[in-house]
Amino acid sequence: MAKILSLFKLAIIISIVIVSCTRDPDPLPEIKQPKSIGEYNLVSDGLKDYFTSDEYFDMGVAVKTSFFTDPDASALIKRHFNSLTAENVMKWSTLQPTEGNFNFTEADKIIDFAVANGMKVRGHTLIWHNQTPSWVFMDGSATASKELVLQRLREHITTVMHHFQGKVYAWDVVNEAIDDGSATYRGSTWYTICGTDYITEAFEAARAADPEAKLFYNDYSAIGPTKRDKIYDLLVMLKNNSLVDGIGLQGHWNIEWPSNELITAAFEKFSSAGVEIQITELDVSVYTSNSDPESAYTDDMALDQAIAYGRFFNTFREYKSEITGITWWGLADNYTWLDDFPVPGRKNYPFLFDVTYDPKLAYFTIIDFEPGE
């Protein structure tokens, strides 16, 4: 009998082992929006999946072509973004460094990456007071006439937009033409030689070169009331002549500024001009002053930054009918122009992803909302 009982127990043990090995494991809980790096690594969704283009807005990023040969960087881009902007290689100094000699090699790499991955491309920028070669404003050793400068402007815009026609859906046609102080227009070389005609001529040339492209005026500090109202007047003039489709608000903000009230007032003002709104160069500095000393990225900084990003995106979602795109001016904290501006050599941490491409608290904060909000 004892032998029979032992055999019976052995049979039960074997059956338990067999069942435990063959039974389907309990399914993992569905992760809709990860709340930790551990959960983040279990899903493949990214920003573009939480903020879909049809319900919210495009998710964009400014890129260097070197990102495409970095497996980690390119994987991060593919996961999170559906719109690309060239950080530098679509500016005049790169595309036409000398008169009549165009070089599209680097810019075309962005187009190729976007096409291969089903992404849009924003063009940045056709006319700017920086990164425009000096020859544009010269006639031999003398200053070029207004007529010659405007002729060069039209030729540049036409050639560039024809090259990218059907590949670039939107352009920052004119960048930073409004003055920061009491004057209306920035006293750039463009303005000194051509007055305001360079602005209207640029938009006219862009509209003629690619009638299907969306045309934007782009500027920084456009949230402040004084500059905001001057930009508004320019937009109304351009809109009345069917020359502009949107305003690009650069979004170089920090953990304390701007307030929700300033953002809301700007959105209301610009949408009343009948143009769409895009945040075109978003980064959120951890410093609030040029006198702030350099700091490591602390837990307190991470929390302050998450709170700032959270309130910014709460407002963006409130205006999802007016906003069509959000573009970060960089991919991750390992590289940002803010490391050298406005304080040279002061390391900054303005993005959603850290120096190793891991998501930060700010990332989990902005995706923590119910679909439809």
Beta strands, then each sheet from edge to edge (+ up, - down):
strand 1: 58-63
strand 2: 83-86
strand 3: 120-127
strand 4: 138-139
strand 5: 142-143
strand 6: 170-175
strand 7: 214-219
strand 8: 246-249
strand 9: 252-254
strand 10: 276-285
strand 11: 323-328
sheet 1: 9+ 10+ 8+ 7+ 6+ 3+ 2+ 1+ 11+
sheet 2: 4+ 5-
end
